[in-house]
Amino acid sequence: MISTIAIATSSIVTTLIIVAGVLMIVPLTPLLGAPVLQPAFQQILPALFGGLGVAFVSKNWKIAVAPVILMLVLFIFVPALNSGTVGLMVPVSALFTIVVARILYRKGVL
C-alpha cells in the first residue's frame, strides 16, 4: 500500500512539473531564444554524452581508453570536426568501442 501511494504521488508530482513547464514555456520563449544563450544550447548534446561517459568510464575504464584516444586523435588531426559533428562521431565511436571490447574480451583482458 505504501509503495502504491509513493508511485501515485511521484506520478502526480511529475505531471504537475510537466504542466508547469508547458505553461511557462510561452512566456520564457523570448528569453530562451536570446542570442546570448545560443552557445549554451549548442553544448547540450556533448554535455549529456559527457555525463554518460563518466558513468561508463568509471565502471569499465579498460574499454573506455580506446575510444577516448580515437576521438582525441581525430579531433586533433582533423580540424573540420567540431561540436556540430557529434551526431556522426557518436555512432563511429560506439562501433569502435564494441570492436575493441570484443577484442579485449577474446584476449581475456576483460
PyMOL commands that place a pseudoatom at each C-alpha (Angstrom):
pseudoatom trace, name=CA, resn=MET, resi=1, chain=A, elem=C, hetatm=0, pos=[0.000, 0.000, 0.000]
pseudoatom trace, name=CA, resn=ILE, resi=2, chain=A, elem=C, hetatm=0, pos=[2.840, 2.377, 0.843]
pseudoatom trace, name=CA, resn=SER, resi=3, chain=A, elem=C, hetatm=0, pos=[4.587, 1.704, -2.454]
pseudoatom trace, name=CA, resn=THR, resi=4, chain=A, elem=C, hetatm=0, pos=[1.332, 2.327, -4.347]
pseudoatom trace, name=CA, resn=ILE, resi=5, chain=A, elem=C, hetatm=0, pos=[0.914, 5.677, -2.592]
pseudoatom trace, name=CA, resn=ALA, resi=6, chain=A, elem=C, hetatm=0, pos=[4.556, 6.558, -3.333]
pseudoatom trace, name=CA, resn=ILE, resi=7, chain=A, elem=C, hetatm=0, pos=[4.189, 5.719, -7.019]
pseudoatom trace, name=CA, resn=ALA, resi=8, chain=A, elem=C, hetatm=0, pos=[0.924, 7.657, -7.282]
pseudoatom trace, name=CA, resn=THR, resi=9, chain=A, elem=C, hetatm=0, pos=[2.483, 10.680, -5.567]
pseudoatom trace, name=CA, resn=SER, resi=10, chain=A, elem=C, hetatm=0, pos=[5.505, 10.504, -7.860]
pseudoatom trace, name=CA, resn=SER, resi=11, chain=A, elem=C, hetatm=0, pos=[3.247, 10.373, -10.926]
pseudoatom trace, name=CA, resn=ILE, resi=12, chain=A, elem=C, hetatm=0, pos=[1.195, 13.341, -9.725]
pseudoatom trace, name=CA, resn=VAL, resi=13, chain=A, elem=C, hetatm=0, pos=[4.302, 15.412, -8.997]
pseudoatom trace, name=CA, resn=THR, resi=14, chain=A, elem=C, hetatm=0, pos=[5.771, 14.557, -12.403]
pseudoatom trace, name=CA, resn=THR, resi=15, chain=A, elem=C, hetatm=0, pos=[2.529, 15.563, -14.109]
pseudoatom trace, name=CA, resn=LEU, resi=16, chain=A, elem=C, hetatm=0, pos=[2.420, 18.859, -12.199]
pseudoatom trace, name=CA, resn=ILE, resi=17, chain=A, elem=C, hetatm=0, pos=[6.008, 19.673, -13.164]
pseudoatom trace, name=CA, resn=ILE, resi=18, chain=A, elem=C, hetatm=0, pos=[5.261, 18.951, -16.836]
pseudoatom trace, name=CA, resn=VAL, resi=19, chain=A, elem=C, hetatm=0, pos=[2.134, 21.133, -16.694]
pseudoatom trace, name=CA, resn=ALA, resi=20, chain=A, elem=C, hetatm=0, pos=[4.124, 23.962, -15.086]
pseudoatom trace, name=CA, resn=GLY, resi=21, chain=A, elem=C, hetatm=0, pos=[6.773, 23.644, -17.809]
pseudoatom trace, name=CA, resn=VAL, resi=22, chain=A, elem=C, hetatm=0, pos=[4.181, 23.761, -20.572]
pseudoatom trace, name=CA, resn=LEU, resi=23, chain=A, elem=C, hetatm=0, pos=[2.524, 26.840, -19.067]
pseudoatom trace, name=CA, resn=MET, resi=24, chain=A, elem=C, hetatm=0, pos=[5.837, 28.641, -18.548]
pseudoatom trace, name=CA, resn=ILE, resi=25, chain=A, elem=C, hetatm=0, pos=[7.343, 27.900, -21.968]
pseudoatom trace, name=CA, resn=VAL, resi=26, chain=A, elem=C, hetatm=0, pos=[5.310, 30.604, -23.739]
pseudoatom trace, name=CA, resn=PRO, resi=27, chain=A, elem=C, hetatm=0, pos=[6.446, 33.498, -21.505]
pseudoatom trace, name=CA, resn=LEU, resi=28, chain=A, elem=C, hetatm=0, pos=[10.025, 32.206, -21.471]
pseudoatom trace, name=CA, resn=THR, resi=29, chain=A, elem=C, hetatm=0, pos=[10.338, 31.667, -25.237]
pseudoatom trace, name=CA, resn=PRO, resi=30, chain=A, elem=C, hetatm=0, pos=[11.803, 35.151, -25.974]
pseudoatom trace, name=CA, resn=LEU, resi=31, chain=A, elem=C, hetatm=0, pos=[14.303, 34.732, -23.147]
pseudoatom trace, name=CA, resn=LEU, resi=32, chain=A, elem=C, hetatm=0, pos=[15.321, 31.232, -24.265]
pseudoatom trace, name=CA, resn=GLY, resi=33, chain=A, elem=C, hetatm=0, pos=[15.704, 32.435, -27.874]
pseudoatom trace, name=CA, resn=ALA, resi=34, chain=A, elem=C, hetatm=0, pos=[18.163, 35.179, -26.910]
pseudoatom trace, name=CA, resn=PRO, resi=35, chain=A, elem=C, hetatm=0, pos=[21.448, 35.120, -28.843]
pseudoatom trace, name=CA, resn=VAL, resi=36, chain=A, elem=C, hetatm=0, pos=[23.380, 35.181, -25.569]
pseudoatom trace, name=CA, resn=LEU, resi=37, chain=A, elem=C, hetatm=0, pos=[22.062, 31.711, -24.646]
pseudoatom trace, name=CA, resn=GLN, resi=38, chain=A, elem=C, hetatm=0, pos=[22.651, 30.034, -28.032]
pseudoatom trace, name=CA, resn=PRO, resi=39, chain=A, elem=C, hetatm=0, pos=[26.191, 28.814, -27.193]
pseudoatom trace, name=CA, resn=ALA, resi=40, chain=A, elem=C, hetatm=0, pos=[24.766, 27.048, -24.128]
pseudoatom trace, name=CA, resn=PHE, resi=41, chain=A, elem=C, hetatm=0, pos=[22.133, 25.237, -26.193]
pseudoatom trace, name=CA, resn=GLN, resi=42, chain=A, elem=C, hetatm=0, pos=[24.820, 24.079, -28.632]
pseudoatom trace, name=CA, resn=GLN, resi=43, chain=A, elem=C, hetatm=0, pos=[26.559, 22.253, -25.781]
pseudoatom trace, name=CA, resn=ILE, resi=44, chain=A, elem=C, hetatm=0, pos=[23.562, 20.234, -24.541]
pseudoatom trace, name=CA, resn=LEU, resi=45, chain=A, elem=C, hetatm=0, pos=[24.309, 17.065, -26.539]
pseudoatom trace, name=CA, resn=PRO, resi=46, chain=A, elem=C, hetatm=0, pos=[28.043, 16.966, -25.686]
pseudoatom trace, name=CA, resn=ALA, resi=47, chain=A, elem=C, hetatm=0, pos=[27.180, 17.570, -22.025]
pseudoatom trace, name=CA, resn=LEU, resi=48, chain=A, elem=C, hetatm=0, pos=[24.717, 14.679, -21.995]
pseudoatom trace, name=CA, resn=PHE, resi=49, chain=A, elem=C, hetatm=0, pos=[27.224, 12.327, -23.586]
pseudoatom trace, name=CA, resn=GLY, resi=50, chain=A, elem=C, hetatm=0, pos=[29.903, 13.578, -21.195]
pseudoatom trace, name=CA, resn=GLY, resi=51, chain=A, elem=C, hetatm=0, pos=[27.733, 12.701, -18.213]
pseudoatom trace, name=CA, resn=LEU, resi=52, chain=A, elem=C, hetatm=0, pos=[27.047, 9.266, -19.646]
pseudoatom trace, name=CA, resn=GLY, resi=53, chain=A, elem=C, hetatm=0, pos=[30.732, 8.876, -20.418]
pseudoatom trace, name=CA, resn=VAL, resi=54, chain=A, elem=C, hetatm=0, pos=[31.750, 9.451, -16.804]
pseudoatom trace, name=CA, resn=ALA, resi=55, chain=A, elem=C, hetatm=0, pos=[29.484, 6.620, -15.648]
pseudoatom trace, name=CA, resn=PHE, resi=56, chain=A, elem=C, hetatm=0, pos=[30.819, 4.384, -18.428]
pseudoatom trace, name=CA, resn=VAL, resi=57, chain=A, elem=C, hetatm=0, pos=[34.484, 5.172, -17.761]
pseudoatom trace, name=CA, resn=SER, resi=58, chain=A, elem=C, hetatm=0, pos=[34.163, 4.686, -14.006]
pseudoatom trace, name=CA, resn=LYS, resi=59, chain=A, elem=C, hetatm=0, pos=[32.782, 1.171, -14.490]
pseudoatom trace, name=CA, resn=ASN, resi=60, chain=A, elem=C, hetatm=0, pos=[34.901, -0.042, -17.442]
pseudoatom trace, name=CA, resn=TRP, resi=61, chain=A, elem=C, hetatm=0, pos=[37.997, 2.090, -17.759]
pseudoatom trace, name=CA, resn=LYS, resi=62, chain=A, elem=C, hetatm=0, pos=[39.802, -0.532, -19.860]
pseudoatom trace, name=CA, resn=ILE, resi=63, chain=A, elem=C, hetatm=0, pos=[37.114, -0.327, -22.537]
pseudoatom trace, name=CA, resn=ALA, resi=64, chain=A, elem=C, hetatm=0, pos=[36.975, 3.472, -22.383]
pseudoatom trace, name=CA, resn=VAL, resi=65, chain=A, elem=C, hetatm=0, pos=[40.660, 4.095, -23.135]
pseudoatom trace, name=CA, resn=ALA, resi=66, chain=A, elem=C, hetatm=0, pos=[40.471, 3.165, -26.841]
pseudoatom trace, name=CA, resn=PRO, resi=67, chain=A, elem=C, hetatm=0, pos=[37.547, 5.444, -27.863]
pseudoatom trace, name=CA, resn=VAL, resi=68, chain=A, elem=C, hetatm=0, pos=[38.974, 8.357, -25.872]
pseudoatom trace, name=CA, resn=ILE, resi=69, chain=A, elem=C, hetatm=0, pos=[42.284, 8.013, -27.697]
pseudoatom trace, name=CA, resn=LEU, resi=70, chain=A, elem=C, hetatm=0, pos=[40.486, 7.637, -31.056]
pseudoatom trace, name=CA, resn=MET, resi=71, chain=A, elem=C, hetatm=0, pos=[38.404, 10.782, -30.515]
pseudoatom trace, name=CA, resn=LEU, resi=72, chain=A, elem=C, hetatm=0, pos=[41.412, 12.784, -29.286]
pseudoatom trace, name=CA, resn=VAL, resi=73, chain=A, elem=C, hetatm=0, pos=[43.419, 11.812, -32.362]
pseudoatom trace, name=CA, resn=LEU, resi=74, chain=A, elem=C, hetatm=0, pos=[40.514, 12.570, -34.711]
pseudoatom trace, name=CA, resn=PHE, resi=75, chain=A, elem=C, hetatm=0, pos=[39.711, 15.955, -33.189]
pseudoatom trace, name=CA, resn=ILE, resi=76, chain=A, elem=C, hetatm=0, pos=[43.380, 16.993, -33.043]
pseudoatom trace, name=CA, resn=PHE, resi=77, chain=A, elem=C, hetatm=0, pos=[44.368, 15.911, -36.556]
pseudoatom trace, name=CA, resn=VAL, resi=78, chain=A, elem=C, hetatm=0, pos=[41.072, 16.575, -38.387]
pseudoatom trace, name=CA, resn=PRO, resi=79, chain=A, elem=C, hetatm=0, pos=[40.251, 20.236, -37.661]
pseudoatom trace, name=CA, resn=ALA, resi=80, chain=A, elem=C, hetatm=0, pos=[36.953, 20.083, -39.588]
pseudoatom trace, name=CA, resn=LEU, resi=81, chain=A, elem=C, hetatm=0, pos=[35.432, 18.029, -36.764]
pseudoatom trace, name=CA, resn=ASN, resi=82, chain=A, elem=C, hetatm=0, pos=[33.653, 20.188, -34.182]
pseudoatom trace, name=CA, resn=SER, resi=83, chain=A, elem=C, hetatm=0, pos=[30.608, 20.113, -31.912]
pseudoatom trace, name=CA, resn=GLY, resi=84, chain=A, elem=C, hetatm=0, pos=[28.353, 20.007, -34.985]
pseudoatom trace, name=CA, resn=THR, resi=85, chain=A, elem=C, hetatm=0, pos=[29.699, 16.575, -35.935]
pseudoatom trace, name=CA, resn=VAL, resi=86, chain=A, elem=C, hetatm=0, pos=[28.921, 14.940, -32.585]
pseudoatom trace, name=CA, resn=GLY, resi=87, chain=A, elem=C, hetatm=0, pos=[25.894, 13.221, -34.097]
pseudoatom trace, name=CA, resn=LEU, resi=88, chain=A, elem=C, hetatm=0, pos=[28.202, 11.497, -36.584]
pseudoatom trace, name=CA, resn=MET, resi=89, chain=A, elem=C, hetatm=0, pos=[31.065, 10.775, -34.220]
pseudoatom trace, name=CA, resn=VAL, resi=90, chain=A, elem=C, hetatm=0, pos=[28.962, 9.060, -31.553]
pseudoatom trace, name=CA, resn=PRO, resi=91, chain=A, elem=C, hetatm=0, pos=[27.991, 6.061, -33.726]
pseudoatom trace, name=CA, resn=VAL, resi=92, chain=A, elem=C, hetatm=0, pos=[31.549, 5.797, -35.060]
pseudoatom trace, name=CA, resn=SER, resi=93, chain=A, elem=C, hetatm=0, pos=[32.914, 5.784, -31.527]
pseudoatom trace, name=CA, resn=ALA, resi=94, chain=A, elem=C, hetatm=0, pos=[30.276, 3.307, -30.346]
pseudoatom trace, name=CA, resn=LEU, resi=95, chain=A, elem=C, hetatm=0, pos=[31.112, 0.837, -33.127]
pseudoatom trace, name=CA, resn=PHE, resi=96, chain=A, elem=C, hetatm=0, pos=[34.823, 1.260, -32.478]
pseudoatom trace, name=CA, resn=THR, resi=97, chain=A, elem=C, hetatm=0, pos=[34.286, 0.664, -28.757]
pseudoatom trace, name=CA, resn=ILE, resi=98, chain=A, elem=C, hetatm=0, pos=[32.271, -2.501, -29.416]
pseudoatom trace, name=CA, resn=VAL, resi=99, chain=A, elem=C, hetatm=0, pos=[35.035, -3.868, -31.669]
pseudoatom trace, name=CA, resn=VAL, resi=100, chain=A, elem=C, hetatm=0, pos=[37.769, -3.039, -29.139]
pseudoatom trace, name=CA, resn=ALA, resi=101, chain=A, elem=C, hetatm=0, pos=[35.749, -4.509, -26.254]
pseudoatom trace, name=CA, resn=ARG, resi=102, chain=A, elem=C, hetatm=0, pos=[35.206, -7.709, -28.248]
pseudoatom trace, name=CA, resn=ILE, resi=103, chain=A, elem=C, hetatm=0, pos=[38.937, -7.981, -28.932]
pseudoatom trace, name=CA, resn=LEU, resi=104, chain=A, elem=C, hetatm=0, pos=[39.805, -7.349, -25.278]
pseudoatom trace, name=CA, resn=TYR, resi=105, chain=A, elem=C, hetatm=0, pos=[37.234, -9.935, -24.182]
pseudoatom trace, name=CA, resn=ARG, resi=106, chain=A, elem=C, hetatm=0, pos=[38.636, -12.580, -26.536]
pseudoatom trace, name=CA, resn=LYS, resi=107, chain=A, elem=C, hetatm=0, pos=[42.159, -11.914, -25.234]
pseudoatom trace, name=CA, resn=GLY, resi=108, chain=A, elem=C, hetatm=0, pos=[40.935, -12.321, -21.651]
pseudoatom trace, name=CA, resn=VAL, resi=109, chain=A, elem=C, hetatm=0, pos=[41.673, -8.750, -20.587]
pseudoatom trace, name=CA, resn=LEU, resi=110, chain=A, elem=C, hetatm=0, pos=[38.042, -8.159, -19.597]
for i in range(1, 110): cmd.bond("trace and resi %d" % i, "trace and resi %d" % (i + 1))
show_as sticks, trace
zoom trace
